[in-house]
Every structure is written in C-alpha cells, then in structure tokens.
Amino acid sequence: QSARILEQGLARYPDSESLNLCMGICLMNMGNFHKALDCLLKIKNSKDAAYYISQCHQALGR
C-alpha cells in the first residue's frame, strides 16, 4: 500500500527527491532492486541516495 501512495505522489511531483528516495527504499524492501535503482538514479546527486544506490548495485551483483 505504501508503494501505491508513493506512486500517486510521484505522479504529481516526479522530481521530488524525498518521494523518489522513499519509493526507492520501499522497492528495495520488496526486493525489486531494478526499479528501486531507477528511482534512486533520478536523484543520484543526492547524498542520501548514494548509499541506497550502492546497496542496489551490490544486490544486483554489479
């Protein structure tokens, strides 16, 4: 359910750093690292996203 709410927020504010970060973390928690990485790379200049981007790469064996 949280992913659905975040999707609604991202539909209105697709460039929101906080929404993309939350969605990325939510997707990681669901094991969907490819989609999580897509969200997180939208905010790749965010220092908060850097850790989660590296975790996605690690989970994907990159």
C-alpha positions in Angstrom: 0.0 0.0 0.0 2.8 2.5 0.7 4.1 2.0 -2.8 0.7 2.9 -4.2 0.6 6.1 -2.2 4.2 7.0 -3.2 3.3 6.4 -6.9 0.4 8.9 -6.6 2.8 11.4 -5.1 5.4 10.8 -7.8 2.7 11.3 -10.5 2.2 14.8 -9.2 5.8 15.5 -8.2 8.1 13.3 -10.3 11.2 15.3 -9.5 10.7 15.2 -5.7 13.9 14.0 -4.0 12.1 12.8 -0.9 9.4 10.8 -2.8 12.0 9.2 -5.1 14.1 8.3 -2.1 11.2 6.8 -0.2 10.0 4.9 -3.3 13.4 3.5 -3.9 13.7 2.3 -0.3 10.2 0.8 -0.5 11.0 -1.1 -3.7 14.3 -2.3 -2.1 12.3 -3.6 0.8 10.1 -5.5 -1.6 13.2 -7.0 -3.3 12.7 -5.0 -6.6 16.2 -3.6 -6.9 16.0 -2.8 -10.6 13.0 -0.5 -10.1 14.5 0.9 -6.9 17.6 1.8 -8.8 15.5 3.6 -11.5 14.0 5.8 -8.8 17.2 6.4 -7.0 19.2 7.3 -10.1 16.7 10.1 -10.7 18.2 11.8 -7.6 21.8 10.4 -8.0 23.3 13.8 -6.9 21.6 13.4 -3.5 24.0 12.4 -0.7 21.1 10.4 0.8 20.6 8.4 -2.3 24.2 7.4 -2.7 24.1 4.7 0.0 21.0 3.1 -1.4 22.3 3.2 -5.0 25.3 1.3 -3.8 23.2 -1.2 -2.0 21.1 -1.8 -5.1 24.3 -2.3 -7.2 25.5 -4.8 -4.6 22.2 -6.7 -4.5 22.3 -6.9 -8.3 25.8 -8.1 -8.4 27.3 -5.1 -10.0 
